[in-house]
Amino acid sequence: MSDGRWWHIYGPFDAGEDELPHIGQVINHYRRLHGVKTRVLAETLTRMGWEVGERRMEQLQSDTNVSDPQHISRRKLLMRALAIPPILLGLSQAADGADLGELLSVPAIPRRARIGEDELLRYDTILSSFWDSFYQSSVRRNADGIKRWRQHLEALAQDVDATHRPHVLTLLCRFDQLAAIEAREEADFASAMRHHTQAVKIAQELDNAELLAASLFRRARTQLHQSQVDSAMEDMTLAVKNAQRARDNLKGYVFQMAGEVITRLPVSRDTTIQFNRYMDAAGRILRTGKIEEDGSGAYLTAAGYHQDRARGYLRLGQNDAALDEIQLAEKTSQPQMFRWQVELLTLRAKAYTQSGDPEWACHEIEEALRLIQTTRSPLQKRNIREVYTSLIDRYPGQLRVRQLTALVKA
């Protein structure tokens, strides 16, 4: 959830002066986001007309620098060098609108007055509430709201002033990701892919590594549901590259997702090694215990980590290891996360099916179907049916298995 600051969507910055975020943290964040070394940034700014050394550049990025540089001309140079949204540097009133329009590739159409900070914060809060609803119960019940807010932001992006357009586009990119997930949950993959592609396009326009990593990994997941493994691998390769510059939460989650994609390849020793390498990298980040929310809608948690590791082990044929991971996931999961509970029950049913225990597999399927009444996810129900199909293929003579048929097909 938002911490009550209008700039929350851009990064976890402390408060600075004049109702702006901490400028030193802003500079440091965008330098890291674009993978630029401090020395290179200093040299770039010097070539642009501001003679600044590496040591001074380090001072400007420190936690002690709340408001420097004070000169508007120097803030504008930083904005150009690091593609910092001008609003974060207090340029909404002072910057030359035509100059910003050219910089941000804004179409030459009339612009409305600047958006208030309360309005920006409201958009961010609404987006956070939709994400919470998705994880706790069902995104389906908010489908109409997501659609309306996305359309509103799409129209606003065409009308807003150049200073605030990056903020609106950032929100629109995240709403497109959410709309894609909502469509995917309904097994409407065509609509999901349209929203995914739009999110990727916006992230590329903004040249934002975090937005691009999040947009790509979510598109890869939808591609996996359509058995498009090669396309998913391409997206995850780019997602991992961009995640290297992201904050720990998203970075770890992308590594975790990369491990899942790897297990869709033919099982081999190399596949297992790559899977464990990605999952171990995510685990190291998770164990630091300093995971901060980054607005991506992805949450690197112990429960999710063990769940995805279990899913990978099942595809690699390591059923005992998968059951161990499921048990660890259950110990760390939150009771209100009904989606994850359904996923864990489905995974355990698959593990029991593969390890020769149809009785317990049936029990887990029954429990998962009961919780489906809360999540109302057609995609999760499809996953349960896939496990049941495997179950009945392996144990066609089992009475308990046959008795589940009507319940699963309902």
Secondary structure, DSSP 8 states (H G I E B T S, - for coil): ---S-GGGGT----B-STT-B-HHHHHHHHHHHTT--HHHHHHHHHHTT----HHHHHHHTSTT-SS----HHHHHHHHHHHT--GGGGT-TTTS-HHHHHHHTT--SS-------HHHHHHHHHHHHHHHHHHHHS-SGGGHHHHHHHHHHHHHHHTTS-TTTHHHHHHHHHHHHHHHHHHHHHTT-HHHHHHHHHHHHHHHHHHT-HHHHHHHHHHHHHHHHHTT-HHHHHHHHHHHHHHHTTS-HHHHHHHHHHHHHHHTTS---HHHHHHHHHHHHHHHHHHHT------SSS----HHHHHHHHHHHHHHTT-HHHHHHHHHHHHHH--TT-HHHHHHHHHHHHHHHHHHT-HHHHHHHHHHHHHHHHHH--HHHHHHHHHHHHHHHHH-TT-HHHHHTHHHHH-
